[in-house]
């Protein structure tokens, strides 16, 4: 691979954000992942240290189901009505 020299002297103007940008939406493509998640599912982001322990959706669901089963009935009723 060729190394591309980088310019060490950047102007202050090139680092600043413009007030408005013009995008060419004619080149946009539909989201190819949009149909993979059903409407009934909720996507949740796990923190890195948690994702090291729970590596599959099944493991996360198993622990959460056990937690729900251990909750007192009054807490379960409140959660259903929200």
Backbone as CSV, one residue per row, in Angstrom:
resi,resn,N_x,N_y,N_z,CA_x,CA_y,CA_z,C_x,C_y,C_z
1,UNK,0.833,-1.184,0.000,0.000,0.000,0.000,0.878,1.247,0.000
2,UNK,0.413,2.242,-0.695,1.141,3.498,-0.726,0.745,4.345,0.474
3,UNK,1.712,4.999,1.025,1.427,5.938,2.102,1.088,7.280,1.480
4,UNK,0.020,7.846,1.933,-0.409,9.136,1.422,0.035,10.200,2.416
5,UNK,0.803,11.154,1.953,1.258,12.195,2.878,0.081,13.045,3.350
6,UNK,0.097,13.372,4.618,-0.967,14.216,5.163,-0.439,15.617,5.359
7,UNK,-1.298,16.551,5.165,-0.925,17.949,5.333,-0.982,18.301,6.811
8,UNK,0.117,18.783,7.348,0.162,19.128,8.766,-0.406,20.513,9.029
9,UNK,-0.449,21.334,8.020,-0.938,22.694,8.210,-2.336,22.814,7.621
10,UNK,-3.323,22.571,8.449,-4.712,22.729,8.010,-5.187,24.120,8.377
11,UNK,-5.967,24.673,7.510,-6.494,25.993,7.818,-7.636,25.876,8.819
12,UNK,-7.833,26.891,9.591,-8.875,26.906,10.619,-10.253,26.780,9.975
13,UNK,-10.422,27.327,8.788,-11.714,27.301,8.107,-12.132,25.875,7.746
14,UNK,-11.203,25.016,7.352,-11.565,23.672,6.925,-11.990,22.788,8.100
15,UNK,-11.625,23.141,9.329,-11.985,22.354,10.497,-13.334,22.750,11.085
16,UNK,-13.858,23.884,10.703,-15.116,24.366,11.261,-16.301,23.793,10.491
17,UNK,-17.397,23.598,11.215,-18.622,23.115,10.592,-19.309,24.261,9.852
18,UNK,-19.876,23.942,8.716,-20.655,24.929,7.987,-22.034,25.046,8.618
19,UNK,-22.696,26.143,8.400,-24.039,26.337,8.937,-25.036,25.403,8.252
20,UNK,-24.793,25.088,6.990,-25.717,24.236,6.240,-24.937,23.450,5.201
21,UNK,-25.352,22.201,4.972,-24.724,21.347,3.970,-25.759,20.941,2.940
22,UNK,-25.317,20.756,1.717,-26.202,20.334,0.648,-25.862,18.884,0.281
23,UNK,-26.829,17.978,0.454,-26.619,16.568,0.150,-27.338,16.181,-1.131
24,UNK,-26.744,15.274,-1.888,-27.347,14.779,-3.120,-28.116,13.504,-2.793
25,UNK,-29.421,13.633,-2.531,-30.244,12.496,-2.146,-30.598,11.587,-3.323
26,UNK,-30.249,11.987,-4.544,-30.535,11.131,-5.697,-29.664,9.874,-5.672
27,UNK,-28.551,9.907,-4.915,-27.668,8.757,-4.807,-27.955,7.908,-3.561
28,UNK,-28.962,8.292,-2.796,-29.293,7.581,-1.558,-29.879,6.205,-1.866
29,UNK,-29.615,5.252,-0.982,-30.136,3.893,-1.127,-31.004,3.569,0.079
30,UNK,-32.014,2.704,-0.092,-32.847,2.336,1.053,-32.036,1.528,2.068
31,UNK,-32.462,1.585,3.315,-31.786,0.860,4.387,-32.003,-0.632,4.204
32,UNK,-30.949,-1.367,3.918,-31.075,-2.802,3.654,-31.329,-3.602,4.915
33,UNK,-31.149,-3.015,6.090,-31.360,-3.728,7.344,-32.727,-3.445,7.963
34,UNK,-33.481,-2.539,7.391,-34.740,-2.104,7.994,-35.749,-3.239,8.136
35,UNK,-35.807,-4.160,7.217,-36.796,-5.224,7.274,-36.422,-6.385,8.176
36,UNK,-35.228,-6.412,8.705,-34.770,-7.547,9.505,-35.315,-7.558,10.927
37,UNK,-35.711,-6.427,11.448,-36.196,-6.339,12.820,-37.707,-6.179,12.778
38,UNK,-38.412,-7.080,13.468,-39.868,-7.011,13.468,-40.327,-5.841,14.327
39,UNK,-41.546,-5.422,14.122,-42.104,-4.272,14.836,-42.269,-4.557,16.328
40,UNK,-42.415,-5.836,16.716,-42.623,-6.180,18.125,-41.328,-6.164,18.921
41,UNK,-40.205,-6.166,18.260,-38.912,-6.222,18.957,-38.408,-4.834,19.280
42,UNK,-37.619,-4.779,20.338,-36.997,-3.541,20.767,-35.491,-3.741,20.738
43,UNK,-34.790,-2.854,20.101,-33.340,-2.944,20.022,-32.752,-2.138,21.175
44,UNK,-31.849,-2.769,21.934,-31.228,-2.131,23.094,-29.720,-2.235,22.947
45,UNK,-29.019,-1.164,23.236,-27.562,-1.176,23.191,-27.025,-1.518,24.575
46,UNK,-26.136,-2.500,24.617,-25.514,-2.892,25.874,-24.164,-2.208,26.013
47,UNK,-23.796,-1.904,27.238,-22.463,-1.372,27.494,-21.440,-2.460,27.196
48,UNK,-20.220,-2.081,26.814,-19.204,-3.072,26.439,-18.949,-4.137,27.503
49,UNK,-18.907,-3.747,28.781,-18.631,-4.741,29.819,-19.799,-5.716,29.993
50,UNK,-21.002,-5.270,29.728,-22.171,-6.154,29.807,-22.199,-7.085,28.602
51,UNK,-21.859,-6.581,27.429,-21.891,-7.403,26.218,-20.827,-8.502,26.229
52,UNK,-19.795,-8.345,27.067,-18.800,-9.418,27.201,-19.379,-10.613,27.941
53,UNK,-20.342,-10.361,28.831,-20.975,-11.440,29.601,-22.136,-12.047,28.820
54,UNK,-22.988,-11.194,28.263,-24.163,-11.648,27.518,-23.886,-11.498,26.032
55,UNK,-23.437,-12.571,25.417,-22.973,-12.491,24.030,-24.047,-12.808,22.999
56,UNK,-25.202,-13.332,23.440,-26.272,-13.662,22.494,-27.589,-13.059,22.969
57,UNK,-28.524,-12.824,22.054,-29.845,-12.333,22.464,-30.546,-13.319,23.398
58,UNK,-30.313,-14.603,23.192,-30.950,-15.620,24.036,-30.495,-15.501,25.486
59,UNK,-29.193,-15.238,25.690,-28.689,-15.123,27.062,-29.257,-13.892,27.764
60,UNK,-29.394,-12.796,27.041,-29.977,-11.589,27.618,-31.438,-11.844,27.973
61,UNK,-32.192,-12.446,27.057,-33.608,-12.711,27.306,-33.808,-13.675,28.470
62,UNK,-32.959,-14.683,28.591,-33.085,-15.639,29.688,-32.918,-14.954,31.040
63,UNK,-31.927,-14.090,31.163,-31.697,-13.383,32.423,-32.837,-12.412,32.717
64,UNK,-33.300,-11.698,31.711,-34.398,-10.761,31.936,-35.693,-11.484,32.300
65,UNK,-35.963,-12.633,31.682,-37.159,-13.410,32.049,-37.067,-13.911,33.485
66,UNK,-35.877,-14.335,33.917,-35.686,-14.778,35.297,-35.899,-13.610,36.267
67,UNK,-35.438,-12.439,35.889,-35.625,-11.261,36.730,-37.100,-10.900,36.846
68,UNK,-37.821,-10.950,35.739,-39.256,-10.656,35.749,-39.990,-11.677,36.608
69,UNK,-39.613,-12.939,36.516,-40.261,-13.990,37.315,-40.000,-13.785,38.810
70,UNK,-38.858,-13.202,39.168,-38.518,-12.997,40.572,-39.155,-11.738,41.164
71,UNK,-39.686,-10.869,40.325,-40.308,-9.638,40.807,-41.586,-9.945,41.569
72,UNK,-41.918,-9.142,42.583,-43.215,-9.305,43.266,-44.353,-9.007,42.292
73,UNK,-45.506,-9.601,42.527,-46.656,-9.435,41.614,-47.060,-7.972,41.460
74,UNK,-46.950,-7.169,42.521,-47.354,-5.761,42.422,-46.480,-5.016,41.423
75,UNK,-45.193,-5.341,41.372,-44.297,-4.691,40.406,-44.613,-5.106,38.984
76,UNK,-44.995,-6.371,38.820,-45.328,-6.861,37.468,-46.588,-6.173,36.954
77,UNK,-47.590,-5.982,37.838,-48.843,-5.324,37.415,-48.590,-3.877,37.030
78,UNK,-47.739,-3.172,37.780,-47.423,-1.774,37.469,-46.717,-1.672,36.133
79,UNK,-45.813,-2.596,35.846,-45.067,-2.553,34.594,-45.958,-2.812,33.397
80,UNK,-46.966,-3.664,33.536,-47.883,-3.955,32.424,-48.742,-2.784,32.069
81,UNK,-49.095,-1.938,33.039,-50.022,-0.828,32.808,-49.336,0.422,32.292
82,UNK,-48.041,0.461,32.224,-47.341,1.671,31.757,-47.396,1.805,30.286
